[in-house]
Amino acid sequence: MKQVITLNMRATVDVPQEDVIGENGLDIYPWVEKRGFFSFQLRGGVLKLSAGAYVGLIPLNDKITIDVRPRISPSNYGRVLDVSQQRLTQIERYNRQFDSGAEGESSFDFLVRNFLSSLHELSLHGRYKTYRTTHKTTDSPRGRIDIQRTLTQCYSKGMQHRVCVEWFEHTENNPFNRVLKAALTAIYERYRRNYLGSSVLRTELSRYLLEWESIPTSDIVRDARMVAEMLRRGALPASRLYYTRSLAISLFILNRNALSLEEVGSDIELSGFIIDFESVFEAYVLQLLKANIAGSDFHVGDGNRESGKPLFEDQERPRANPDIVISKKEGEISLIVEVKYKPKFNRADLNQVITYALSYKSNDALIVHGSEKPDNVRYEGLIGGIRIWSCGIALGLDDLLQEEQRFIDLTRDLIFHPEKNSYLIEAD
């Protein structure tokens, strides 16, 4: 059984050298090393592992798994992911157990992608077919003639040109495939009804629904109960064990269970996931401001995309890419925002936001960072006519909605009511 070592992102922990260092150096999975999830350093004979920005249950090698966690209340994890609109990255090489949890779009999308991956594997092996006895009264017989039924249902009624026949039909219309089709339909209807899911996901769902179009979904309650009992008893045919994962996810979806992403559980096995939480925090702040500040008078833009510009006035390169640019509709820049998921920002962060504010000719710049407790707007100082501010968001609070509203109100005041913060400048 693998040893699981838990630590926070950007934290460092001691790891057993004999489990990590082999004859040819570091003994870790190549894909883990390539992605740069961890850094290693040997100090005083002790091997230290430092986590980066990625969180998740990440297998280091056959002996050790690293559980990297963000500094956030577990109950808030789903909320932050949903607001950020960032997707979880599947680790196809590694499966883990999950529990049921609170409803969330990010976790549902992750569940759907696992389901579609399992259907792809199923397609490679072939759909399960069963033999079903088909009965028919016809004047063009095939299969075996049922003498008794022919005499009672045809000859006794004067239909001597017709016979009752039966034959075995090799068909995909069986409880296993009907349960999978029902899950596909339920996912598609949820996305269609709520305008959710990426275009890629919806397209793939539509393709599978067309492929499974001939399979009905009548009496799905009975089918689901039968399949659940077979999974519980491990009674799937040995040649069709590859159906196990698809059926388990289907039943999870049809029972309207939601997925908990925080802890290792026992309800369902899916692929593992990783996510760059610094990018999630940046997207989370951007979406909060877009939803609550953008409107008829102001535009909230992503400086890494549509709101970027050349850093210099006379050169196209390099680019200035602040995390968030808040501007008036006529183009005047009101606030440059840099987002840092760290309890304390440093001099390099200050230099960065000052440079961007100067490039955009903004009079105000704000550094938003993660904090352990509610943190009011703080005046950092004046440089070249630019007022530098900072503010923290405490993701560890039980009432995250209240914390979000507090941050939104503080940012609104910086933009709409700068006089409310004038006392901070005077006090400084």
Secondary structure, DSSP 4 states (H G I P E B T S, - for coil): --EEEEEETT-EEE--HHHHEETTEE-S-HHHHHHT-EEEEEETTEEEEEE-SEEEEEE-SSSEEEEEE-SS-GGGHHHHHHHHTPPPEEEEEEEEEEEE----HHHHHHHHHHHHHHHHHHHHH----EEEEEEEEESS--SEE-HHHHHHHTGGGT-TT-EEEEEEEEES-SHHHHHHHHHHHHHHHHHHHHT-S-HHHHHHHHHHHHHTTTS--TTHHHHHHHHHHHHHHT-S-GGGGGGHHHHHHHHHHHTT--EE-SS--SSEEEEEEEEEHHHHHHHHHHHHHHHHT-SSSEEEEETTTTT-EESSSS-S-SEE--SEEEEETTS-EEEEEEEE-SSS--HHHHHHHHHHHHHHT-SEEEEEEE-SS-EEEEEEEEETTEEEEEEEE-TTSS-HHHHHHHHHHHHHHHHH-GGGGHHHHHH-
